[in-house]
Amino acid sequence: MALDPADVAYFDRGIEANPRFWARFGKAPAFAGATILDVGCGHGSLVVDMAAAGAQRVVGLDLNARLIDFATTYVNSRRPDLSGRVAFHCVDLEDYDGGNFDLIVSKDSFEHILDLGGMLAAMRSRLRPGGRVYAGFGPLYHSPFGDHDAVRPPVPVPWVHLMLGDRRVLARVNRRRRQKVSSIQDLGLNQLALSDYKRLFADSGLKVVWFATNRTSKPSGKVFGAVGRLPLLAKYFTFNIYCILERP
């Protein structure tokens, strides 16, 4: 498989963005000697970074076969020094039987997982005791641009997907698609709100070690952080979540 320059450029942007991802947790975990699973690995930039930082073994999972092919080819052709410690698989976590891990990482995936409770249970079963999940994701559906550009208005309008409602959002989406969709979930958006995520984490059997919202270096983050503390507005002014969960 030849590497598509557009995919390489996307991978390179991921490498540049990874330090910002870890900075939103305060710092990255210790990778040296660790076994790590990346759920929703995409092009594989986090996998490559963690392996390069000294992880003993890093496995990336994604349901997009094209991205898995790219990630595998990239490592084999451009980072052969990592090929013995890195593997990519196109498989759902619940169907993956690759042993237990010290760390599970998930970047920008939880807002797309329809059965997040089932995913958390699968993560718990694949962690060693004391192992941790590092998850950072957004935008949440009820935040200003939580439709992930599904509506595509001529000028960006915050919360436009909520103002239109599901029926009109789907009508707009279906005008652009050959294969029609009948629900927002069909677009890969679970529509969970902040309270839903908190409940699912509390019920997961994993300990919430650290939890934060609206993590960004942009000035708007302070505004959203302040407004998001108001109970009636938290649902609409929480655009991302970063959390660390631990298996007891």
Buried (B, 14 or more C-beta within 10 A) or exposed (E): EEEEEEBBEBBEEBBEEBEEBBEBBEEBBEBEEBBBBBBBBBBBBBBBBBBBBEBEBBBBBBEBEEBBBBBBBBBEEEBEEBEEBBBBBBBBBBEBEBEBBBBBBBBBBBBBBEEBBEBBBBBBEBBEEEBBBBBBBBBBBBBBBBBBEBBEEEEEEEBBBBEBEEEEBBEBBEEEEEEEBEEBEBBBBBBBBBEBBBEBBEEBEBEEEEEBBBBBEEEEBEEBBEBBEEEEEBBBBBBBBBBBBBBE
